[in-house]
Amino acid sequence: MKKIYFVGAGPGDPELLTLKGQRLISEADAILFAGSLVSKAAMMWAKESSIIQDSKGMTLKEITDWLISHAVDNAKVIRLQTGDPSLYGALVEMIQPLDKEGIAIEVIPGVTSAMASAAAAVETLTLPEITQTVIFSRVEGRTPMPEGESLRELASHHCTLCLYLSITLLKKIKTELLAAGWDESAPIVVVYKASWENEQQIIHGTLATIREQCQQAKINSQAMIIISPTLGARHWKTLKKSKLYDADFTHKFRKANKIKEENI
Ligand code: SAH
């Protein structure tokens, strides 16, 4: 059988690969990796005989041709994608030509950069009574946004926004968020190369300051922008606690504190 695995490599640190992704890399006969974003370190598990190719300079057609030509019967062929393959990964464009060839497909999820960035900055993206919603999006640049998905419209929810592919558009982000009613002092975290050893940078700023801070730090690619009313919550003095761990809250796995319950 001919089969190609689309494996999420995670954000950069090879230890953030899934066990399944690591095993597949170690068994692969051919690996095509997105060299502009995937760390070469992920290839450390590949066997000596594995054919490894960077797709950085390739067109979509060249990528699918490469995958098709290596997907001979019983060969293990991997397309290694940054983060999770289902987000901004041209997954369907690559899969359609493979479907036409009758090649089986399996997708292995990966840690997306939004989650790795939140972890790096020790931030939560949801917080009781602050926001319970996270939007993964990007800002319109050369790629147009579908109707109803302009940043201004998305930001009007005042929930957490994780913006991919948008680090060069901080000026527009400020204009759109102000128009959506956010304050100039709203906190923003930018994480450059989340989880990359010795390269990761975390910039804490506000809508007013972040563009200049990123310019000074020369960050203009491979960065995640997190805008959220939850940012910095680690340092807040008062916090609405999650009901799940509340002593007064009964759920499937734990009875509420008896005395307190009787008092209700
Ligand atoms: N599929 C990927 C996203 C690919 S689009 C994922 O799930 O993460 C590329 C964008 O992802 C970059 O412009 C940047 O916004 C973000 N990105 C990828 N790797 C990153 C990292 N290590 N740190 C911060 N942002 C990253």
Boltz pocket constraint, residues with backbone or C-beta under 6 A from the ligand:
constraints:
  - pocket:
      binder: B
      contacts: [[A, 10], [A, 11], [A, 12], [A, 37], [A, 81], [A, 82], [A, 83], [A, 84], [A, 85], [A, 86], [A, 87], [A, 88], [A, 89], [A, 110], [A, 111], [A, 112], [A, 113], [A, 114], [A, 117], [A, 163], [A, 164], [A, 165], [A, 166], [A, 191], [A, 192], [A, 193], [A, 194], [A, 195], [A, 196], [A, 221], [A, 222], [A, 223], [A, 224], [A, 225]]
      max_distance: 6.0
